[in-house]
């Protein structure tokens, strides 16, 4: 099924830059325009209903990704939620991270002078992680579910197995390059935290995101903060201690409302249908690009993401832009991403353009 009818994409543009930022559905763009006008109407009461409105957005996150409401928090982006979280963990914890990881995930560990070990990601990612955990015995594993440069995706069944075998290990993940591509059940995932920004595969623009926490992680944080008194101000009477960390101030209802609207859009289509659509696109793209020797070795794994780093000279990027291809140079090649608004014709069009500029 073609879903690009739900998006405004000019005929001369081949949009493959979802790993950079995703497109808003037409309905979300219309909603934003109407909402902004209504919100600032002096006679409107929308400004007095912010809390109620945000509760509704959070419920959509919970319903789509199967987290617990009281352990799900709306944040302005991945970085805010993640930085807040690691500041709440015991200072003596040891972290395991991947080299060439997304800077917003890796650098907060560095600039806080936390104890960490790095391993280089490879085609045998899961074996490497299991071996490093057995040898180094870290307290925390942090990783992106999909690596932002290479598109390397961790096997989510491995994460479940890893958590079962290492119940005390905290597993924290960035879902920004993943959530919105297939069904995901946080409660059953094995992750202790998944944080994300909404502007990529969730099609929600900038200024929104969320973080989901496991029971184990919540208990740890609460134990760390057991001597901190609960909020006393009347306006915070129903605010949990965790929300004072992750949702400390006023939030932008336009940004979070866009997230909520886009989550409804994705839910109406169905994440299972999105997964099927992307599987068909990936099969075609990986086959055609692989036949031409334009793929990284890890793409032969059974687990493949919607982020693909095409191994052509990054200096050809201006040529691609001039041909209407929205993409971005990353690492040793040109990174693209496949999402709802792409179809098989886009794959064939890309191949023709690539062959013409070589």
C-alpha positions in Angstrom: 0.0 0.0 0.0 1.2 3.5 -0.8 1.2 5.8 2.2 2.9 8.8 0.6 -0.6 10.3 -0.1 -0.6 11.3 3.6 2.5 13.5 3.1 3.4 16.6 1.1 6.3 15.5 -1.0 7.0 17.3 -4.3 7.5 15.1 -7.4 11.1 16.3 -7.8 12.1 15.3 -4.3 13.1 11.8 -3.3 12.9 12.0 0.5 15.3 9.5 2.2 16.5 11.5 5.2 14.2 10.2 8.0 17.4 9.3 10.0 18.0 13.1 10.0 14.4 14.1 10.5 11.1 12.6 9.5 8.2 14.3 7.7 5.0 15.4 9.4 1.8 13.9 8.0 -0.6 16.4 6.4 -3.0 15.9 9.2 -0.4 16.8 11.8 0.6 20.0 9.9 -3.0 21.1 9.7 -3.6 20.3 13.4 -0.6 22.4 14.4 -1.8 25.5 12.4 -5.3 25.3 13.9 -4.0 24.5 17.4 -1.6 27.4 17.5 -4.3 29.9 16.5 -6.8 28.5 19.0 -4.2 28.3 21.8 -3.3 32.0 21.6 -6.9 33.2 21.2 -7.5 35.3 24.2 -11.0 33.8 24.7 -9.6 30.3 24.6 -9.3 28.0 27.7 -6.7 25.7 26.1 -3.9 27.4 28.1 -5.7 26.3 31.3 -5.9 22.7 30.2 -2.3 21.9 29.7 -2.1 19.2 32.3 -5.1 17.4 31.1 -3.9 17.6 27.5 -0.5 16.2 28.3 -2.0 13.3 30.2 -3.8 12.4 27.0 -0.5 12.5 25.0 1.3 10.4 27.5 -1.6 7.8 27.4 -1.0 7.5 23.6 2.6 6.7 24.2 1.6 4.1 26.8 -1.0 2.5 24.5 1.3 2.3 21.5 4.5 1.1 23.2 3.1 -0.7 26.2 4.8 1.0 29.1 3.4 1.9 32.5 1.7 5.3 32.7 3.3 6.3 36.0 6.7 5.3 34.6 6.5 7.1 31.3 7.5 10.8 31.0 7.2 13.4 28.3 10.5 15.1 27.6 11.6 17.8 25.1 14.0 15.3 23.4 16.1 12.1 24.0 19.0 14.0 25.5 17.0 15.6 28.3 15.5 12.3 29.4 18.8 10.4 29.2 20.9 13.0 30.9 18.4 13.2 33.7 18.4 9.5 34.1 22.1 8.9 34.4 22.4 11.8 36.9 20.0 9.7 39.1 22.1 6.5 39.0 24.7 5.7 41.6 27.9 7.6 40.8 30.1 4.5 41.1 28.4 2.6 38.3 30.4 1.3 35.4 29.1 1.7 31.9 29.5 -0.3 28.7 29.1 1.7 25.5 29.8 1.3 21.8 32.4 3.2 19.9 31.1 5.7 17.3 27.8 5.8 19.3 25.4 8.8 19.0 27.2 11.7 20.7 24.1 12.5 22.8 24.3 9.0 24.3 28.0 8.6 24.6 29.3 12.1 25.6 27.2 12.6 28.8 29.1 9.6 30.2 32.4 11.2 29.3 31.7 14.7 30.5 30.4 13.5 33.8 33.7 11.6 34.3 31.9 8.3 34.8 33.6 5.0 34.6 33.1 3.3 31.3 34.4 0.7 28.8 34.0 1.0 25.0 33.8 -1.8 22.5 33.8 -1.5 18.7 30.6 -2.6 17.1 30.9 -5.4 14.5 28.8 -7.8 12.5 28.8 -10.1 15.6 27.4 -7.3 17.8 25.5 -9.5 20.2 28.5 -11.8 20.7 30.7 -8.8 21.4 28.3 -7.4 23.9 27.8 -10.7 25.7 31.6 -11.2 25.9 32.3 -7.7 27.1 29.6 -8.0 29.8 31.0 -11.3 31.0 34.6 -10.0 31.1 34.1 -6.4 32.3 31.0 -6.9 34.4 29.5 -3.4 33.9 26.6 -2.1 35.9 25.0 -0.4 32.9 24.8 -1.1 29.2 23.8 1.9 27.0 23.3 1.6 23.3 21.1 2.8 20.4 18.7 0.2 19.2 19.8 1.3 15.7 23.2 2.8 15.2 22.9 6.3 13.6 25.9 6.0 11.2 25.8 2.4 10.0 22.2 1.4 10.6 23.4 -1.6 12.6 20.5 -2.9 14.7 20.7 -4.9 17.8 18.7 -8.2 17.9 15.9 -7.4 20.4 15.5 -11.1 21.2 19.1 -10.9 22.4 18.3 -8.1 24.7 15.5 -10.1 26.4 17.9 -13.1 26.8 20.7 -10.8 28.1 18.5 -9.3 30.7 17.3 -12.7 31.8 20.8 -13.9 32.2 22.0 -10.7 33.9 19.1 -9.4 35.9 21.1 -6.8 37.8 22.5 -5.3 34.6 20.7 -2.1 33.7 20.1 -1.8 29.9 19.4 1.7 28.7 18.5 2.4 25.0 18.1 5.2 22.6 15.1 4.4 20.4 15.2 7.5 18.2 16.3 5.6 15.0 13.9 2.7 15.7 10.6 3.5 17.4 7.9 3.9 14.7 9.3 1.2 12.4 7.6 -1.9 14.0 5.6 -3.0 17.0 7.4 -2.6 20.3 6.4 -3.7 23.8 8.6 -1.9 26.3 7.4 -3.9 29.3 8.5 -7.2 27.7 11.6 -5.8 25.9 14.3 -6.4 28.6 15.2 -2.8 28.5 15.2 -0.8 31.8 14.8 2.5 30.0 14.1 3.5 26.4 14.2 7.2 25.6 13.6 8.9 22.3 13.1 12.1 20.4 10.0 12.3 18.2 11.4 14.1 15.2 12.5 11.1 13.2 10.5 7.8 12.7 7.7 9.1 14.9 7.1 11.9 12.5 6.5 14.5 15.2 8.8 17.4 14.6 11.1 18.9 17.1 10.7 19.6 20.8 9.1 16.4 21.9 10.1 12.9 23.1 9.6 10.5 26.0 11.3 8.1 28.3 9.9 4.8 29.7 11.3 3.2 32.8 11.2 -0.4 34.1 10.0 -1.4 37.6 13.6 -2.3 38.6 15.0 1.1 37.5 12.2 3.0 39.3 12.9 1.1 42.5 16.6 1.9 42.3 15.9 5.7 41.7 13.4 5.8 44.5 15.9 4.1 46.8 18.6 6.6 45.9 16.1 9.5 46.6 14.5 8.0 49.7 15.6 10.9 51.9 14.2 13.6 49.6 10.8 15.0 50.8 7.9 14.9 48.4 6.8 18.2 46.8 4.8 20.3 49.3 3.3 23.0 47.0 -0.4 22.7 46.4 0.1 22.8 42.6 2.4 19.8 42.8 0.3 17.8 45.3 -0.2 15.0 42.8 3.2 15.2 41.2 5.5 12.1 41.8 9.1 12.5 42.8 10.1 11.0 39.4 8.1 13.5 37.5 9.9 16.3 39.4 13.1 15.0 37.7 11.8 14.2 34.2 8.9 16.7 33.9 10.1 19.6 36.0 8.5 22.5 34.4 5.9 23.7 31.9 5.9 21.8 28.6 5.1 22.9 25.1 1.6 21.5 24.3 2.1 22.3 20.6 5.2 20.1 20.4 3.9 17.3 22.5 0.5 17.6 20.9 2.2 17.0 17.5 3.7 13.8 19.0 0.3 12.8 20.2 -1.3 13.5 16.9 1.4 11.6 15.0 1.1 8.6 17.4 -2.6 8.5 16.6 -1.7 8.5 12.9 0.8 5.7 13.3 -1.6 3.7 15.5 -4.4 4.1 12.9 -2.2 2.7 10.2 -0.9 0.0 12.6 2.8 -0.6 13.5 2.4 -4.2 12.1 1.4 -2.7 8.7 4.3 -0.3 8.9 6.6 -3.1 9.6 5.3 -5.1 6.6 5.7 -2.1 4.4 9.2 -1.5 5.4 10.2 -5.1 5.1 9.2 -5.0 1.5 11.2 -1.9 0.9 14.2 -3.1 2.7 14.2 -6.4 0.8 14.3 -4.6 -2.5 16.9 -2.0 -1.3 19.3 -4.4 0.3 19.2 -6.7 -2.8 19.7 -4.0 -5.4 22.4 -2.1 -3.4 24.1 -5.4 -2.4 24.3 -6.6 -6.0 26.3 -3.4 -6.7 28.6 -3.8 -3.7 27.3 -0.7 -2.0 26.5 -2.1 1.4 28.4 -2.5 4.7 29.1 -6.1 5.8 26.6 -6.1 8.7 23.7 -5.8 6.3 24.0 -9.5 5.7 22.7 -10.1 9.2 19.2 -11.5 9.8 18.4 -8.4 11.7 18.3 -5.4 9.4 17.2 -1.8 10.1 15.6 0.9 7.9 18.8 2.9 8.1 21.2 2.1 5.3 24.7 3.5 4.7 25.3 3.3 1.0 29.0 2.8 0.4 29.7 5.3 -2.3 32.0 8.3 -2.1 30.5 10.8 0.4 31.8 13.6 -2.0 28.9 12.6 -4.3 26.5 14.1 -1.8 26.0 17.4 -3.7 25.2 15.4 -6.9 22.5 13.5 -5.0 21.1 16.8 -3.7 21.1 18.2 -7.2 19.1 15.1 -8.3 16.5 15.8 -5.6 17.6 13.1 -3.2 17.3 14.0 0.5 20.0 12.1 2.3 23.2 12.8 4.3 26.9 11.8 4.3 27.8 9.7 7.3 31.0 7.7 8.0 32.3 6.1 4.8 29.2 6.6 2.7 25.8 8.2 2.2 23.1 7.4 4.8 19.5 7.0 3.8 16.4 5.8 5.6 13.2 4.1 4.5 9.8 5.0 6.0 6.1 5.1 5.3 6.2 7.7 2.6 8.7 5.7 0.5 7.7 3.0 -2.0 9.4 0.6 -4.4 9.5 3.2 -7.1 11.7 5.3 -4.8 14.2 2.5 -4.5 14.4 2.1 -8.3 14.7 5.8 -8.8 17.5 6.0 -6.2 19.4 3.1 -8.0 19.1 4.9 -11.3 20.4 8.2 -9.9 23.3 6.4 -8.1 24.3 4.7 -11.3 24.1 8.0 -13.2 26.5 9.9 -10.9 29.2 7.2 -10.5 
